[in-house]
Amino acid sequence: MRKLLLTFILSLFGVFSFAQIEGKWKTIDDETKQAKSIVEIYKKGDQYYGKVSQLLIKPANPNCVDCKDDRKNKPILGMEIIRGLKKDGDEFTGGTITDPKTGKTYKCTIKKDGDNLNVRGYLGFSLLGRTQTWHKVN
């Protein structure tokens, strides 16, 4: 009985720790493979959002000149780039991610893998997109 209870408690702990995406994450530039920024993911209600809390590489333009929505010409630093994700099993999905470099907004899915996040941005179907690995910042 004691082993069963311990197994249950440990599996419950595993579920809670696995599902945690809130916190600060280091993004990596696809082309240069260098750390680009720190994104802070937080929860509002039952949805998750992420904002650029630190720039590690100075962008060509500090504002999102190519953004098409309310972020147009707004500073990249402090910009909310992830909006409206919801937890769905072991994934966070149903929201969007905006690339401030291009101003393009994509559908987004995030899945935690240890101390990393696999962040997938895509158009239409999940097959047409790309995945970045973001690293936990302690």
Backbone torsions as a table, in degrees:
resi	resn	phi	psi	omega
1	MET	NA	-41.4	-178.7
2	ARG	-63.6	-41.4	178.8
3	LYS	-64.0	-40.2	179.4
4	LEU	-63.3	-43.9	179.4
5	LEU	-64.0	-44.2	179.0
6	LEU	-62.4	-43.5	177.8
7	THR	-60.4	-44.1	178.7
8	PHE	-61.6	-46.7	-179.1
9	ILE	-62.8	-44.8	-179.8
10	LEU	-65.5	-38.9	179.3
11	SER	-68.2	-36.5	176.7
12	LEU	-63.9	-44.1	177.9
13	PHE	-61.0	-41.7	178.6
14	GLY	-60.8	-40.2	179.4
15	VAL	-64.3	-44.0	-178.3
16	PHE	-68.0	-42.3	-177.9
17	SER	-72.2	-34.0	-178.7
18	PHE	-66.9	-35.0	-172.9
19	ALA	-81.1	-6.1	-171.4
20	GLN	-80.7	112.0	175.1
21	ILE	-113.3	-5.7	179.5
22	GLU	-67.0	143.6	179.7
23	GLY	131.8	-166.8	-177.1
24	LYS	-105.0	136.8	-175.7
25	TRP	-132.2	137.0	178.7
26	LYS	-89.2	124.7	178.2
27	THR	-93.1	150.8	-178.0
28	ILE	-118.5	132.9	178.1
29	ASP	-67.6	129.5	-178.3
30	ASP	-59.9	-38.6	-174.9
31	GLU	-84.2	-48.9	-174.6
32	THR	-89.0	-15.8	-177.1
33	LYS	64.3	17.3	177.7
34	GLN	-97.1	152.2	176.3
35	ALA	-60.8	129.2	-173.2
36	LYS	-106.0	-44.2	-176.6
37	SER	-158.9	171.2	171.9
38	ILE	-113.2	125.5	177.4
39	VAL	-111.1	129.7	177.6
40	GLU	-100.9	120.5	179.0
41	ILE	-99.4	133.0	-177.8
42	TYR	-141.0	165.5	-176.5
43	LYS	-110.6	133.4	172.6
44	LYS	-125.4	114.1	-175.7
45	GLY	65.3	-125.0	178.3
46	ASP	-106.8	16.9	-179.2
47	GLN	-120.0	157.9	-178.2
48	TYR	-113.9	141.8	-178.6
49	TYR	-133.6	157.1	177.7
50	GLY	-139.5	135.6	178.6
51	LYS	-126.2	152.8	177.6
52	VAL	-75.8	111.8	-178.0
53	SER	-99.2	-15.1	179.1
54	GLN	-157.6	138.6	174.8
55	LEU	-103.0	124.4	-179.1
56	LEU	-96.3	-21.3	174.3
57	ILE	-124.4	130.2	179.6
58	LYS	-69.3	121.9	179.3
59	PRO	-72.7	158.5	177.8
60	ALA	-56.2	-39.7	177.7
61	ASN	-131.0	128.2	-177.8
62	PRO	-71.8	-9.4	179.4
63	ASN	-112.9	156.3	178.8
64	CYS	-87.2	82.7	-176.1
65	VAL	-71.0	-25.4	-177.9
66	ASP	-95.9	-0.1	176.8
67	CYS	-63.7	146.2	-175.9
68	LYS	-102.6	-13.0	-173.8
69	ASP	-109.9	-149.3	-178.2
70	ASP	-64.0	-8.8	179.2
71	ARG	-90.0	-4.6	-178.1
72	LYS	-55.4	128.3	178.8
73	ASN	62.4	14.9	177.0
74	LYS	-90.5	153.4	179.0
75	PRO	-61.0	139.3	177.0
76	ILE	-66.9	-40.2	177.5
77	LEU	-65.4	121.0	-177.4
78	GLY	92.1	-6.2	-177.5
79	MET	-71.2	137.3	174.0
80	GLU	-80.7	108.4	-178.0
81	ILE	-100.8	-20.8	176.1
82	ILE	-112.5	131.9	-179.3
83	ARG	-137.7	136.3	166.0
84	GLY	70.6	25.8	176.7
85	LEU	-74.5	145.0	175.3
86	LYS	-126.0	145.7	178.0
87	LYS	-71.7	130.6	178.5
88	ASP	-137.9	93.3	-174.7
89	GLY	67.7	-123.3	179.4
90	ASP	-99.4	13.1	177.5
91	GLU	-119.0	160.3	172.8
92	PHE	-119.1	122.0	-169.6
93	THR	-148.0	178.5	175.9
94	GLY	85.6	1.8	180.0
95	GLY	-112.6	-164.3	-179.5
96	THR	-131.1	159.6	172.7
97	ILE	-132.8	137.3	-179.4
98	THR	-112.6	133.0	174.7
99	ASP	-91.3	107.3	-176.7
100	PRO	-65.0	-19.7	179.5
101	LYS	-69.5	-40.0	-177.3
102	THR	-106.6	-17.5	-176.7
103	GLY	80.2	2.0	-177.9
104	LYS	-82.5	143.0	178.0
105	THR	-112.9	134.4	-177.1
106	TYR	-124.6	157.1	167.8
107	LYS	-66.1	154.5	-172.8
108	CYS	-138.4	141.1	171.7
109	THR	-134.4	134.6	177.6
110	ILE	-123.8	135.7	176.5
111	LYS	-132.8	131.2	-179.8
112	LYS	-83.1	140.0	178.0
113	ASP	-137.3	90.4	-176.6
114	GLY	65.8	-123.8	178.2
115	ASP	-94.1	19.5	179.2
116	ASN	-123.8	156.2	170.4
117	LEU	-115.6	134.1	170.7
118	ASN	-96.5	108.0	-175.4
119	VAL	-104.1	115.2	-177.6
120	ARG	-111.2	123.6	173.0
121	GLY	-109.7	135.7	-176.5
122	TYR	-153.2	159.7	175.4
123	LEU	-106.2	129.4	176.0
124	GLY	65.0	-87.4	-178.1
125	PHE	-100.8	146.1	-178.9
126	SER	-60.7	-21.7	179.7
127	LEU	-69.0	-29.1	-177.8
128	LEU	-97.6	86.9	179.8
129	GLY	-178.7	-163.2	177.7
130	ARG	-143.7	155.2	-179.6
131	THR	-116.4	133.9	172.7
132	GLN	-112.4	150.1	173.3
133	THR	-104.6	121.8	176.8
134	TRP	-104.8	144.7	-174.5
135	HIS	-110.2	137.4	-179.1
136	LYS	-60.5	136.3	175.1
137	VAL	-104.7	124.6	-178.7
138	ASN	-87.0	NA	NA
